[in-house]
C-alpha cells in the first residue's frame, strides 16, 4: 500500500491511500484552504457519516441540507461548506452512476495519459490545472502511469520539481512546494501591479515622453506662412 503525506495526519493520510474516493474528495476540496485542511476533511467526513470509508452511493443519496450541515459542523470541512458539500455530492453522483461507485475506475483502465486527464477533468470541480495535478499525483505517488501521463500532466508531471501536492511526500518537500507557490504568487502580484501602473500612466515613462506633444519652433523671420 502506498503511503501519502497530504493531510500530515497519519489516520487521514491512511484513508487517502486506501480509499480512492477520499483522495478524489480531498483533491476537490483543495482550493482556497490550506492543503492539510482539504485532505483531512475526507477522514472527518467519514467519521461524521459513521463509515470507515467514503461511500459514493451513500453521499449521492444523502439529504443535501443534512450533508451541508455535516460540512459546516465545527471544525468545518471547508471555508465554503455548503458549496463544497454540493460539489462533493455531484462528484459522488457521477462516481456512482458512471463508475459503479468505484472511484478508482476513473483511472484504472485509462489507456493513455490524455484519456486519464480527460476523465479526471470531466469531474465536478476539476478544471484543467487541477486535473493535471491529480494526474501527476496518480503517476508520481500511486503508480498510475498510462503512456503519456507525464505529458498530459504538463509541468506538474516533470520529474524532480516541487510544484504541487503531487510532489509532497514529507515535511521537506511540503516546505519546498510552499516556497514555490509563494514565489509564484509574488510574481503574479508584481505583474498585476506593473500592469496597473502602465494603465494609469498610459505606458512607460519613456513611452509617454515619446508620445507627448513636442513644442513647435517658430518659423524663421521672413519665412512665408503656408495655408
C-alpha positions in Angstrom: 0.0 0.0 0.0 1.3 3.4 -0.9 1.8 6.0 1.8 0.8 9.6 1.4 1.7 12.8 3.2 -1.1 15.2 2.2 -3.1 15.8 5.4 0.0 15.4 7.6 -2.2 13.4 10.0 -1.5 9.6 10.0 -5.1 8.3 10.1 -6.3 10.8 7.5 -3.4 10.0 5.2 -4.0 6.3 5.6 -7.6 6.8 4.4 -6.4 8.8 1.4 -4.1 5.9 0.5 -6.7 3.2 0.9 -9.8 5.0 -0.3 -9.7 6.4 -3.9 -12.9 8.4 -3.3 -11.4 10.0 -0.2 -8.4 11.0 -2.4 -10.7 12.5 -5.0 -12.7 14.4 -2.5 -9.6 15.7 -0.8 -8.3 17.0 -4.2 -11.7 18.5 -4.9 -11.6 20.4 -1.6 -8.0 21.6 -2.1 -8.8 25.2 -3.1 -8.9 28.4 -1.1 -8.0 26.5 2.1 -4.6 25.1 3.3 -3.7 21.7 1.8 -3.8 19.9 5.2 -7.3 21.2 5.9 -8.6 19.9 2.5 -7.0 16.4 2.7 -8.0 15.9 6.4 -11.7 16.6 5.6 -12.5 13.2 3.9 -11.4 11.4 7.1 -13.6 13.8 9.2 -16.5 13.3 6.7 -16.3 9.6 7.0 -16.3 9.8 10.8 -19.4 12.1 10.7 -21.1 9.7 8.3 -20.3 6.8 10.6 -18.4 4.8 7.9 -14.8 3.6 7.7 -14.6 4.7 4.1 -16.5 7.2 1.9 -19.3 5.6 0.0 -20.3 7.3 -3.2 -23.8 5.9 -3.3 -24.5 6.9 0.3 -23.2 10.5 -0.3 -25.1 10.8 -3.6 -28.4 9.9 -1.9 -27.8 11.9 1.2 -30.1 14.8 2.1 -28.4 17.9 0.7 -29.2 20.0 3.7 -28.0 17.4 6.2 -24.8 16.9 4.2 -24.2 20.7 4.2 -24.7 20.6 8.0 -22.1 17.9 8.3 -19.7 20.0 6.2 -20.4 23.1 8.4 -20.1 21.3 11.7 -17.0 22.5 13.7 -14.4 22.1 12.6 -15.8 22.9 9.2 -14.7 20.7 6.3 -14.0 23.8 4.1 -14.1 27.5 4.2 -17.3 27.3 2.0 -19.0 24.3 3.5 -22.4 24.5 1.7 -20.9 25.0 -1.8 -18.4 22.2 -1.3 -21.0 19.8 0.1 -23.0 20.4 -3.1 -19.9 19.8 -5.2 -18.9 16.7 -3.3 -22.4 15.3 -3.8 -22.3 16.0 -7.5 -18.9 14.2 -7.7 -20.3 11.2 -5.8 -23.4 11.0 -8.1 -21.1 10.8 -11.1 -18.9 8.1 -9.5 -22.0 6.2 -8.5 -23.8 6.4 -11.9 -20.9 6.3 -14.3 -18.3 4.2 -12.5 -20.4 1.8 -10.4 -19.4 3.6 -7.2 -15.8 2.7 -7.7 -13.7 5.9 -7.8 -10.6 4.1 -8.8 -12.3 3.1 -12.1 -11.8 6.7 -13.2 -8.2 5.9 -13.7 -7.7 2.2 -13.5 -8.3 1.3 -17.2 -7.3 4.7 -18.8 -5.3 3.7 -21.8 -3.4 6.9 -22.3 -2.4 9.9 -20.3 -4.7 12.1 -22.3 -7.7 9.8 -21.6 -6.8 9.9 -17.9 -6.7 13.7 -18.0 -10.0 13.9 -19.8 -11.7 11.6 -17.4 -10.5 13.5 -14.3 -11.2 16.8 -16.0 -14.8 15.8 -16.6 -15.5 15.5 -12.8 -17.1 18.4 -11.0 -14.6 20.9 -9.6 -11.7 19.6 -11.6 -10.6 22.3 -14.1 -7.6 21.6 -16.4 -5.0 22.6 -13.8 -6.4 20.5 -11.0 -6.9 17.6 -13.4 -3.2 17.9 -14.4 -2.1 18.0 -10.8 -4.2 14.9 -9.9 -2.9 13.1 -13.0 0.7 13.9 -11.7 -0.2 12.7 -8.2 -1.5 9.4 -9.5 1.6 8.9 -11.6 4.2 10.0 -9.2 2.9 8.5 -6.0 0.3 5.8 -6.8 1.9 4.2 -9.9 -0.9 5.1 -12.3 1.2 5.6 -15.4 -0.6 5.1 -18.7 1.5 6.0 -21.7 1.9 9.8 -22.0 0.9 10.5 -18.4 3.7 13.0 -17.8 2.9 14.9 -20.9 -0.8 15.0 -20.0 0.1 16.4 -16.6 2.1 19.2 -18.1 4.6 20.9 -15.9 3.3 19.1 -12.9 4.4 15.8 -14.3 8.0 16.8 -14.6 10.5 14.8 -12.5 12.5 16.5 -9.8 10.2 19.5 -9.3 8.3 20.8 -6.3 5.2 22.5 -7.7 2.1 20.8 -6.3 0.6 18.2 -4.0 1.9 15.6 -6.5 5.4 16.3 -5.2 4.7 16.3 -1.5 6.0 13.2 0.3 7.3 14.5 3.6 7.8 17.7 5.6 10.8 18.9 3.5 9.0 18.5 0.1 6.0 20.2 1.6 8.2 23.2 2.5 9.6 23.3 -1.0 6.2 23.3 -2.6 5.1 26.1 -0.3 8.1 28.2 -1.2 7.4 27.6 -4.9 3.8 28.7 -4.5 4.8 31.8 -2.6 7.2 32.7 -5.3 4.5 32.2 -8.0 2.0 34.4 -6.0 4.6 37.1 -5.5 5.5 37.1 -9.2 1.8 37.3 -10.1 1.2 40.2 -7.7 4.2 42.1 -9.2 2.9 41.5 -12.7 -0.5 42.9 -11.8 1.0 45.9 -10.1 3.1 46.7 -13.1 0.1 46.3 -15.4 -2.0 48.7 -13.2 0.9 51.2 -13.3 1.1 51.2 -17.0 -2.7 51.6 -17.4 -2.8 54.5 -15.0 0.2 56.2 -16.6 -0.6 55.3 -20.2 2.6 53.3 -20.6 6.2 53.6 -19.5 7.8 57.0 -18.8 9.9 56.7 -21.9 6.9 55.9 -24.0 5.0 58.8 -22.5 7.8 61.2 -23.3 8.0 60.0 -26.9 4.2 60.3 -27.3 3.7 63.7 -25.6 3.2 66.7 -27.9 6.5 68.5 -28.7 6.8 72.3 -28.9 6.9 73.6 -32.4 9.7 76.1 -33.1 8.6 79.5 -34.5 9.3 79.9 -38.2 12.4 81.9 -39.1 11.9 85.6 -39.8 10.8 86.3 -43.3 9.6 82.8 -43.9 6.4 82.6 -45.9 3.5 81.1 -43.9 1.6 78.3 -45.6 -2.2 77.9 -45.5 
